[in-house]
Amino acid sequence: MNLIEMLDKIKEQLPEGVIVDFNTASRDIEFTAFKNQDAITFVSRGGHSIPVKWPEFQQVLSLLLSHPEGVLAGDAQNSNERTVGIGKCKLDTIEGHISHYVYGKTIGDKAEQRRATYIMPVLIKANLVTYENSTFKLK
């Protein structure tokens, strides 16, 4: 399956204007999502809205395609090493990769938080990835 087909499969999981329930991969925490033209907006149980634009999904898929052995989510929120390219936010993690390639953060900048938390359950629901031992892999 190529990148365009994968993105189309993701979009099928979220019909326009329909609220869909998801759970996080690692902690099974519930949240909802809805799609508009240029993003998916995720809403946490606490009511926080997190818009995730399509380039973020594209970059995660590209990262997974280039690492068939799998990738880690990274940790830009709970880690002492919250900077791009360092520790749990290295460029081969989802959060480090998105921070650098989508948001233009440079090595040493503070990483964008919670990107993997919301993106990966959508990829799992689309049956594109597996999650095992803290690692995401393309199917």
Secondary structure, 3 states (H helix, E strand, C coil): CCHHHHHHHHHHCCCCCCCEEEECCCCCCEEEEEECCCEEEEEECCCCEEEEEHHHHHHHHHHHHHCCCCEECCCCCCCCCCECCCHHHCCCCHHHHHHHHCCCCCCCCECCCCHHHHHHHHHHHCCCEEEECCEEEEC
